[in-house]
Structures are given as C-alpha cells and as structure tokens.
Amino acid sequence: MADVITYREAVAEGIAREMRRDPSVVCLGEDIGEAGGVFKTTAGLFKEFGRERVWDTPISEQAIVGAAMGAAMTGMRPVAEIMFSDFLACCWDYLANEIPKVRYMTGGQVTVPLVVRTANGGGLGFGAQHSQATENWALTVPGLKIAAPSTPADVIGMMAAAIRSDDPVVFFEHKGLLASKGAPPPPDHVVELGHAVVVREGADVTLVALASMVPVALKAAERLVQEGIGVEVVDLRSLVPLDMATVLASLGRTSRLVTVEENPYQGGWGATLVSVVADEGFALLDAPVRRVAAECVPLPFADVLEEQVIPTVDKVVAAVRSLAAY
C-alpha cells in the first residue's frame, strides 16, 4: 500500500477490507457501482466484488435504507450510502422509528447490523440543503451508534468496527476532509467505537472536537502555543458510544474546557457533552465552559457568508484565549 492514503480512498479501502473478510457484507446506494460514487468513495468496489455485492439503487433514500434494513434482519451486513447527510431526512422514518427499535421490540431475537454512511458537513459552498452537519439529528435517537472519523486511518478502523457491529451505525464522512491525507493503517486495523483520542497534549485548556473540526482545533492549538497557551485537543471520533472518560481525564489535567462543533449551537452534541461535565466533572473546572458551534441559520451558499456561520480557527482561538485568561 502507498505511504499515504486520502480520506476518500480510505472509505473504499475500509469497506473493501470488510467485504473480503466477510461474504455477508454488501453495498448499496446511488451511483456507487461503476461510477464509484459521486465523491469517489466507493471506487474499485464494483470491479472487485461485482453486481452480486455492490448494488446501484434508484434515487430513493427510503428504498435504499428500507432494503438495507430488510437485508440486515435476514442475515446480511449491508453498507448503505445516502449521498448527502441532509437527505437522511428523506428516510428518517426508517432511521429513527424502525431500525433502532427492532432489537428492543423483538427482545433481542432480531438484530439490524447495518451501516448507513453519508457525506456530511459544510465549508465547500454547497448551499443550505447539501452542507449540513447532521450528527445532532442522529444523536436524538436512542439505538443508533454514531461515527465521525477525522483521519484516513480512523476511517478504515472505524468502518471495520461499524460493519462488525450488531447495532445500526450512522457513519458520517466529512466532505471537507475527503482530499486530506494520512498514513495508511496496518491490515487488521480496528478502532472500536466509543474511544476518543488525545491528538495533541497541553496543560492549559481542553479542546474537544469531531470530524472536520479536529484539524481546525489543531491549527488553533498551534497558533495559541505561540502565546504560551497549551491546548490539549481531544478527537471524540464517535458520539455514540460517547467517551466521557477521556474528556474528564483531560479536564483533570487542564481544568478548562472548550468544545468545537460544526452542528448548530442549538441542540448540538457539545451541549450533551457539557451537561455530563457539569454532572460528573464540575469540581474539575476552574472556569466556565465555552462552546464554539455553528450559528443557528440555514447555511449560506457564498463562501464569505458560510465562513461566518461555521466555526473557524479564529473563532476557536478567541474562545480559548478568553478562557485561558479567566
């Protein structure tokens, strides 16, 4: 394998590894076959596995997720692609009312081991209906696992864990990270969901981020170290399960917390994380908690306006700076 792999290549590689390992894994979605996916995240799969295991579907999110649900209930491990995460709304009944409840309502007799993977997030000027970060939608539904990797190695490792999970997983692939590069992981790489990682150590402020906000947090940390502020950056990697132990351990070292999320401030995952800190880690805090999040408006199409809405390095730097001086 090459010395570096892109995030988009890592998606196809992660799926291919599991398809080679387990013949019950199949893929379905719009244009994922010979076209290789609209974002080229399924390139090579059709050539290697053929139409028996890689299914091009009609343009119907309900059909894609409904078929995946049925396949999962009858012994397959489907990986269904919804082209843009905004379109999860089109199959929301399956995702919110059906899939996460089957195991519970059958007393564990039937599981739904499927992955719904989707291109998520903004920063590319795709407009209000194709740019949303929607992890917070899935977070409101008990019974769904939520993965949102920030590096190519994590894409491959978390894809393995997601596909092997007996519970349904919503797998968010960030559009703004697709071209980013990183070292490819070893052959049997698995990153269990629910394990956050400290990607930069620092003694003054804990900065918790997810997906595309991880590189934003790391850039902010680089800038702040010039001012003598040591920022510890935690990549959450998944929201369900949520690794609060790693966050609280970091907070024990820094005593200050900032969350940075692309979800809107209203109902964002940072609010849940902060409430757990208030419950379980209040004594660790030496300052108020700060949340840097997207504004509560539809995402603008114009780049200069979109930048006003989504968290930026400047916004994160300002929040951390004010907290360090508290």
C-alpha positions in Angstrom: 0.0 0.0 0.0 1.1 3.6 -0.6 2.9 5.7 2.0 -0.1 8.0 2.3 -3.8 7.5 1.6 -6.5 10.0 1.2 -9.7 10.1 3.3 -11.8 9.3 0.3 -9.6 6.3 -0.6 -9.8 5.2 3.0 -13.6 4.9 2.8 -13.4 2.4 -0.2 -10.4 0.6 1.4 -12.3 0.2 4.7 -15.3 -1.2 3.0 -13.2 -3.5 0.7 -11.3 -5.0 3.7 -14.6 -6.0 5.4 -16.1 -7.3 2.1 -13.0 -9.5 1.7 -13.2 -10.7 5.3 -17.0 -11.4 5.4 -19.1 -12.5 2.4 -22.3 -11.3 4.1 -21.2 -7.6 3.6 -22.9 -5.9 0.7 -23.0 -2.3 -0.5 -26.0 -0.3 -1.9 -26.7 3.3 -2.9 -27.0 5.7 -5.8 -24.1 5.6 -8.4 -21.9 3.5 -6.1 -21.2 0.8 -8.7 -19.3 1.5 -11.9 -19.4 5.3 -11.2 -17.5 4.7 -8.0 -19.7 7.1 -6.0 -20.4 10.8 -6.6 -17.5 11.5 -4.2 -15.4 8.6 -5.5 -15.7 6.9 -2.0 -16.7 3.5 -3.5 -14.1 3.5 -6.3 -12.9 0.0 -7.2 -15.6 -1.9 -5.2 -17.8 -2.8 -8.2 -14.8 -4.0 -10.2 -13.6 -6.3 -7.3 -16.9 -7.6 -6.0 -19.4 -7.3 -8.9 -23.1 -6.6 -9.1 -23.9 -9.5 -6.7 -22.5 -7.5 -3.8 -22.4 -3.8 -5.0 -25.9 -2.6 -5.8 -26.8 0.6 -7.7 -30.2 1.7 -6.5 -32.9 4.1 -7.7 -32.9 7.7 -6.4 -34.9 6.9 -3.3 -33.5 7.2 0.2 -36.4 5.2 1.5 -35.8 2.4 -0.9 -32.1 2.3 0.0 -32.5 2.2 3.7 -35.6 0.1 3.7 -33.8 -2.6 1.6 -30.8 -2.4 3.9 -33.0 -2.9 6.9 -34.6 -6.0 5.4 -31.2 -7.4 4.3 -29.8 -6.8 7.8 -32.7 -8.5 9.5 -32.2 -11.6 7.3 -28.5 -12.2 7.8 -26.6 -9.7 5.6 -24.4 -6.8 6.7 -25.4 -4.0 4.4 -23.5 -0.8 4.0 -26.0 1.7 2.6 -24.9 5.1 1.2 -27.1 8.2 1.5 -25.3 10.6 -0.9 -25.6 13.8 1.4 -26.4 13.6 5.1 -29.1 16.3 4.6 -31.0 13.5 2.7 -31.3 11.4 5.9 -34.5 13.4 6.3 -35.9 11.5 3.3 -35.6 8.2 5.1 -36.0 9.4 8.6 -38.9 7.1 9.5 -36.6 4.1 8.9 -33.7 5.6 10.6 -35.5 7.0 13.6 -38.6 4.8 14.1 -37.8 1.4 12.6 -34.1 0.4 12.5 -33.0 1.4 16.0 -36.1 -0.2 17.7 -36.2 -3.7 16.1 -33.7 -5.3 18.5 -35.5 -3.9 21.5 -39.0 -4.7 20.3 -38.1 -8.3 19.5 -36.5 -8.9 22.8 -33.1 -9.3 21.1 -34.4 -12.0 18.7 -33.7 -9.8 15.6 -30.7 -7.5 15.1 -30.2 -4.9 12.4 -26.4 -4.9 11.7 -26.2 -2.2 9.1 -24.2 0.9 8.4 -25.7 4.0 6.8 -22.8 6.0 5.5 -23.2 9.5 4.3 -21.3 12.6 3.1 -21.6 15.2 5.8 -20.8 18.9 6.6 -20.1 22.2 5.0 -17.2 24.5 4.1 -17.5 23.8 0.4 -20.2 26.2 -0.7 -22.8 23.6 -1.5 -25.7 25.6 -0.1 -28.3 25.1 2.6 -29.6 21.7 1.5 -26.3 20.0 0.8 -24.0 21.4 3.6 -25.4 20.5 7.0 -23.5 18.6 9.7 -26.3 16.4 10.9 -24.7 14.3 13.7 -27.0 16.0 16.1 -30.1 14.6 14.3 -28.9 11.1 14.9 -27.9 11.9 18.4 -31.6 12.4 19.4 -32.4 8.8 18.5 -31.6 6.1 21.1 -30.4 2.9 19.5 -28.2 4.4 16.8 -24.4 4.4 17.0 -22.7 7.5 15.5 -19.2 7.5 14.0 -17.5 10.6 12.5 -13.8 10.0 11.8 -11.3 12.8 11.1 -8.3 10.8 9.6 -7.9 8.2 6.9 -6.6 5.6 9.4 -9.7 6.2 11.6 -12.0 5.9 8.6 -10.6 2.4 7.9 -10.5 1.3 11.6 -13.9 2.7 12.5 -15.5 1.3 9.3 -14.4 -2.2 10.4 -15.9 -1.7 13.8 -19.1 -0.2 12.3 -19.6 -3.1 9.8 -19.0 -5.7 12.5 -21.4 -4.1 15.0 -24.7 -5.9 15.6 -26.3 -2.5 16.2 -27.0 0.0 13.4 -24.3 2.7 12.8 -24.6 6.0 11.1 -21.2 6.7 9.6 -20.5 10.4 8.8 -17.8 11.0 6.2 -16.9 14.7 6.1 -16.9 16.2 2.6 -14.2 18.8 3.6 -11.8 16.0 4.6 -12.1 13.8 1.5 -8.9 15.1 0.0 -6.9 15.1 3.2 -4.1 12.6 3.5 -2.6 10.4 6.2 -0.6 7.2 6.9 -2.5 4.0 5.9 -3.2 1.7 8.9 -2.0 -1.9 9.2 -4.0 -4.7 7.6 -6.2 -5.7 10.6 -6.8 -2.2 11.9 -9.9 -1.8 14.0 -10.9 1.3 16.1 -13.7 0.4 18.4 -16.5 3.0 18.6 -16.5 4.9 21.8 -12.8 5.5 22.1 -11.8 9.2 21.9 -8.1 10.0 21.4 -5.9 12.9 22.6 -4.3 14.1 19.4 -2.3 16.9 21.0 -1.2 17.3 24.6 -1.4 20.6 26.5 -1.7 21.7 30.1 -4.0 24.8 30.0 -7.2 24.2 28.1 -9.0 21.0 26.8 -10.5 21.5 23.3 -12.9 18.7 22.2 -13.6 18.4 18.5 -15.2 16.0 16.0 -14.6 15.3 12.3 -13.6 18.4 10.3 -13.3 20.5 13.5 -10.3 18.4 14.6 -7.9 20.0 12.1 -9.5 23.3 12.9 -8.7 22.7 16.6 -5.2 21.6 15.9 -4.5 24.7 13.9 -5.9 26.8 16.7 -3.7 25.0 19.2 -0.6 25.6 17.0 -1.4 29.3 17.0 -2.1 29.5 20.7 1.2 27.8 21.7 2.9 30.9 20.3 1.1 32.9 23.0 2.1 30.4 25.7 -1.3 28.7 25.9 -1.0 24.9 25.9 -4.1 23.3 24.3 -4.9 19.7 24.7 -7.0 18.5 21.7 -9.4 15.5 22.0 -10.8 13.9 18.9 -14.1 12.4 20.0 -14.3 10.1 16.9 -17.8 8.9 17.8 -20.8 10.3 19.6 -22.5 7.0 20.5 -20.9 5.5 22.4 -19.6 8.7 23.9 -16.2 8.5 25.6 -16.6 10.9 28.5 -13.8 9.2 30.5 -11.1 10.6 28.1 -12.7 14.0 28.2 -12.9 14.1 32.0 -9.3 12.8 32.3 -8.1 15.6 30.1 -10.1 18.1 32.1 -8.4 16.8 35.2 -5.1 17.9 33.7 -6.3 21.3 32.3 -9.3 22.4 34.3 -10.7 24.4 31.4 -13.0 23.1 28.6 -13.9 24.4 25.1 -16.0 22.3 22.6 -15.9 23.0 18.9 -18.6 21.5 16.7 -20.0 22.1 13.2 -23.5 21.3 14.3 -25.7 24.4 15.1 -25.3 25.7 18.7 -29.0 24.9 19.3 -29.1 21.2 20.1 -25.5 20.4 19.2 -23.6 17.5 20.7 -21.4 19.9 22.7 -24.5 20.7 24.8 -24.8 17.0 25.8 -21.1 16.7 26.5 -21.0 19.9 28.6 -24.0 18.7 30.6 -22.2 15.5 31.5 -19.2 17.6 32.6 -21.5 19.6 34.8 -22.9 16.4 36.4 -19.7 14.4 36.7 -16.7 16.8 36.4 -17.9 20.1 37.9 -15.2 20.0 40.6 -12.5 19.8 37.9 -13.4 23.1 36.4 -11.6 26.4 37.2 -13.5 28.4 34.6 -16.9 28.4 32.8 -17.3 26.1 29.8 -17.3 27.6 26.3 -19.0 26.1 23.2 -17.9 27.1 19.7 -20.6 25.9 17.3 -22.3 26.9 14.0 -24.8 29.7 14.0 -28.5 28.7 14.1 -29.2 29.7 10.5 -29.5 27.8 7.2 -26.1 27.5 5.6 -25.3 30.3 3.1 -24.1 29.4 -0.4 -21.5 32.2 -0.6 -18.1 31.3 0.8 -17.6 34.5 2.7 -21.0 34.1 4.4 -20.6 30.3 5.1 -17.4 31.2 6.9 -19.4 33.5 9.2 -21.6 30.5 10.2 -19.3 27.6 10.6 -16.6 27.6 13.3 -13.1 28.8 12.1 -9.6 28.8 13.6 -10.0 32.5 14.5 -13.3 31.8 16.4 -11.7 28.9 18.3 -8.5 30.9 19.1 -10.7 33.7 20.5 -12.7 31.4 22.7 -9.7 29.6 24.1 -7.8 32.8 24.7 -10.7 34.3 26.7 -10.9 31.1 28.8 -7.2 30.9 29.5 -7.3 34.5 30.8 -10.3 33.8 33.0 
